[in-house]
Amino acid sequence: MSIKSSEAGAAALAGAVCGAYLTTLKNELTFYHYDIVSSKIPAGFDGFRILHLSDLHGKSYGSEGFRLVHSCEEFNPDIIVFSGDLFSRSENIFTIKKKVPLMKSLNKIAHVYYVWGNHEAAVPDKAKLLNDRLRHEGIHVLRNESVKLRKGSDHINLYGLELEEMYYKNPDGSYKNLPPVTRNVLNKKLGAPDTDEFNLLIAHTPMPFLTYADWGADLTLSGHCHGGIIRIGNVGLFSPERKLFPKYTKGLYSCETQNGDVLMEVSAGLGKFRINNPEMISICVLRRKHTSKD
């Protein structure tokens, strides 16, 4: 009996230590820096700093998100991008309203640009109520809209893509045979971009990266995959669509197009269950690639 009790105690202790370790990993914010180099970046935007957040869900980071806000202040961004899932579909409107002070505080650091994710798309009435409050605080909610960001006489184009729930999940809750996000879909929602200019796209899901690139996005900022939920080395195991080893989960990805190399940065996000996959803040710094014309 004493041997069995000792073994049980050791197993319980090991489980507690493992649980504490995983909890530490889950609650440890990590910071990533990416240089985005392109000859299409105008001189006025050389060094422009874009802070990227995604997938907060039910996470709070203290009263009014002060711990997250304090961390973001350290980056001294020019703008802040939030690429969807500011809340979870299961949250009630009272907890959803608590996101407003956080976003208001972030907007004091730099202008915030926010797009819907699949959780907002699942409960559009709740999301619209939140939109009204966010817009009242001066936060830019981009619902298939674009804006020109200006520095002196230079500008870049910022697009915010919103997809309906049908692109994320079927009405019966399954994920098979979802409609593809095509270039035609993007043109209908966002219009055709000027490919001679630098185009920044905020799009919650990273899965259609090649389509975003073909459409004309020079840099896409996405989230959605929560880093693959469980990471083994540099590999994420699951997507929200219940697929194993999704192609895009976390970090910087590139592909070649007829308009040159284009990039996508995928955030592992801030909330939701995760293992070996710390929560993430990233900063993307635009760097002008000099050419013989300069």
Secondary structure as UniProt FT lines:
FT   HELIX           2..26
FT   STRAND          30..38
FT   TURN            39..40
FT   HELIX           43..45
FT   TURN            46..47
FT   STRAND          49..53
FT   TURN            57..58
FT   HELIX           63..65
FT   HELIX           66..73
FT   TURN            74..75
FT   STRAND          79..82
FT   TURN            89..90
FT   HELIX           93..97
FT   HELIX           99..109
FT   STRAND          111..114
FT   HELIX           118..122
FT   HELIX           124..136
FT   TURN            137..138
FT   STRAND          140..141
FT   STRAND          145..151
FT   TURN            152..153
FT   STRAND          154..161
FT   HELIX           165..167
FT   TURN            171..172
FT   TURN            176..177
FT   HELIX           183..190
FT   TURN            195..196
FT   STRAND          199..203
FT   TURN            207..208
FT   HELIX           209..215
FT   STRAND          219..222
FT   HELIX           226..228
FT   STRAND          230..232
FT   TURN            233..234
FT   STRAND          235..236
FT   TURN            240..241
FT   STRAND          251..257
FT   TURN            258..259
FT   STRAND          260..266
FT   STRAND          280..288
FT   TURN            292..293
//
